[in-house]
Amino acid sequence: MIQTLYSEGTFIVSIRYYGYKINLYLISNFYIEVFYNHKLDKIERIELLKRNNKRIKFYADQISLPANLLE
């Protein structure tokens, strides 16, 4: 999965959220979050960014997101 993101996805922005650095990627019209834990030096999870996710406001402060994500 991560290889596909790196080779076919587009990096959008990164935010800090609690103990994570979260990188946001766009691939095939889907926004994907990659959660990197600095303390453990590893990627802990990869998730699809959903419309009702509270982290959207952190991204929206830095970039312009499609209206359907912000509804």
Phi and psi restraints in degrees (value plus and minus 20) as a CYANA .aco file:
   2 ILE   PHI     -85.7   -45.7
   2 ILE   PSI     -55.1   -15.1
   3 GLN   PHI     -82.3   -42.3
   3 GLN   PSI     -59.8   -19.8
   4 THR   PHI     -83.9   -43.9
   4 THR   PSI     -62.3   -22.3
   5 LEU   PHI     -81.1   -41.1
   5 LEU   PSI     -64.7   -24.7
   6 TYR   PHI     -88.5   -48.5
   6 TYR   PSI     -56.4   -16.4
   7 SER   PHI    -108.9   -68.9
   7 SER   PSI     -53.6   -13.6
   8 GLU   PHI    -133.4   -93.4
   8 GLU   PSI     -38.8     1.2
   9 GLY   PHI    -107.1   -67.1
   9 GLY   PSI     147.5   187.5
  10 THR   PHI    -136.8   -96.8
  10 THR   PSI     103.1   143.1
  11 PHE   PHI     -88.5   -48.5
  11 PHE   PSI     112.8   152.8
  12 ILE   PHI    -125.6   -85.6
  12 ILE   PSI     -78.8   -38.8
  13 VAL   PHI    -183.8  -143.8
  13 VAL   PSI     144.1   184.1
  14 SER   PHI    -148.2  -108.2
  14 SER   PSI     123.5   163.5
  15 ILE   PHI    -150.6  -110.6
  15 ILE   PSI     142.0   182.0
  16 ARG   PHI    -124.1   -84.1
  16 ARG   PSI     112.8   152.8
  17 TYR   PHI    -165.2  -125.2
  17 TYR   PSI      89.0   129.0
  18 TYR   PHI      32.9    72.9
  18 TYR   PSI    -144.9  -104.9
  19 GLY   PHI    -110.1   -70.1
  19 GLY   PSI      -5.9    34.1
  20 TYR   PHI    -135.5   -95.5
  20 TYR   PSI     132.7   172.7
  21 LYS   PHI    -124.8   -84.8
  21 LYS   PSI     101.4   141.4
  22 ILE   PHI    -130.4   -90.4
  22 ILE   PSI     100.4   140.4
  23 ASN   PHI    -116.7   -76.7
  23 ASN   PSI     111.3   151.3
  24 LEU   PHI    -123.5   -83.5
  24 LEU   PSI     108.2   148.2
  25 TYR   PHI    -141.5  -101.5
  25 TYR   PSI     134.2   174.2
  26 LEU   PHI    -136.2   -96.2
  26 LEU   PSI     106.7   146.7
  27 ILE   PHI    -165.3  -125.3
  27 ILE   PSI     104.6   144.6
  28 SER   PHI      30.1    70.1
  28 SER   PSI      25.9    65.9
  29 ASN   PHI      45.6    85.6
  29 ASN   PSI      -1.2    38.8
  30 PHE   PHI    -138.5   -98.5
  30 PHE   PSI     119.0   159.0
  31 TYR   PHI    -114.4   -74.4
  31 TYR   PSI     108.9   148.9
  32 ILE   PHI    -140.9  -100.9
  32 ILE   PSI     113.8   153.8
  33 GLU   PHI    -123.5   -83.5
  33 GLU   PSI     115.3   155.3
  34 VAL   PHI    -136.3   -96.3
  34 VAL   PSI      96.4   136.4
  35 PHE   PHI    -113.8   -73.8
  35 PHE   PSI      93.2   133.2
  36 TYR   PHI    -128.5   -88.5
  36 TYR   PSI     106.4   146.4
  37 ASN   PHI    -118.2   -78.2
  37 ASN   PSI      93.4   133.4
  38 HIS   PHI     -86.0   -46.0
  38 HIS   PSI     -60.7   -20.7
  39 LYS   PHI     -82.1   -42.1
  39 LYS   PSI     -59.7   -19.7
  40 LEU   PHI    -112.5   -72.5
  40 LEU   PSI     -28.7    11.3
  41 ASP   PHI      33.0    73.0
  41 ASP   PSI      31.5    71.5
  42 LYS   PHI    -176.6  -136.6
  42 LYS   PSI     138.4   178.4
  43 ILE   PHI     -99.9   -59.9
  43 ILE   PSI     103.0   143.0
  44 GLU   PHI    -112.0   -72.0
  44 GLU   PSI     -53.8   -13.8
  45 ARG   PHI    -182.6  -142.6
  45 ARG   PSI     140.6   180.6
  46 ILE   PHI    -150.4  -110.4
  46 ILE   PSI     106.2   146.2
  47 GLU   PHI    -156.1  -116.1
  47 GLU   PSI     131.2   171.2
  48 LEU   PHI     -94.1   -54.1
  48 LEU   PSI     111.9   151.9
  49 LEU   PHI     -97.9   -57.9
  49 LEU   PSI      98.7   138.7
  50 LYS   PHI    -116.3   -76.3
  50 LYS   PSI     134.5   174.5
  51 ARG   PHI     -77.4   -37.4
  51 ARG   PSI     -56.5   -16.5
  52 ASN   PHI    -109.6   -69.6
  52 ASN   PSI      -8.7    31.3
  53 ASN   PHI     -94.0   -54.0
  53 ASN   PSI     112.4   152.4
  54 LYS   PHI     -90.3   -50.3
  54 LYS   PSI     -36.5     3.5
  55 ARG   PHI     -94.0   -54.0
  55 ARG   PSI     -33.9     6.1
  56 ILE   PHI     -74.7   -34.7
  56 ILE   PSI     -57.3   -17.3
  57 LYS   PHI     -83.2   -43.2
  57 LYS   PSI     -51.9   -11.9
  58 PHE   PHI     -87.6   -47.6
  58 PHE   PSI     -60.0   -20.0
  59 TYR   PHI     -88.9   -48.9
  59 TYR   PSI     -63.4   -23.4
  60 ALA   PHI     -84.2   -44.2
  60 ALA   PSI     -44.1    -4.1
  61 ASP   PHI     -90.0   -50.0
  61 ASP   PSI     -42.6    -2.6
  62 GLN   PHI    -128.5   -88.5
  62 GLN   PSI     -48.7    -8.7
  63 ILE   PHI    -157.8  -117.8
  63 ILE   PSI     148.4   188.4
  64 SER   PHI    -112.9   -72.9
  64 SER   PSI      97.4   137.4
  65 LEU   PHI    -122.3   -82.3
  65 LEU   PSI     133.9   173.9
  66 PRO   PHI     -79.2   -39.2
  66 PRO   PSI     124.7   164.7
  67 ALA   PHI     -78.0   -38.0
  67 ALA   PSI     -52.9   -12.9
  68 ASN   PHI     -87.9   -47.9
  68 ASN   PSI     -40.0     0.0
  69 LEU   PHI    -100.8   -60.8
  69 LEU   PSI     -47.6    -7.6
  70 LEU   PHI    -111.9   -71.9
  70 LEU   PSI     -23.8    16.2
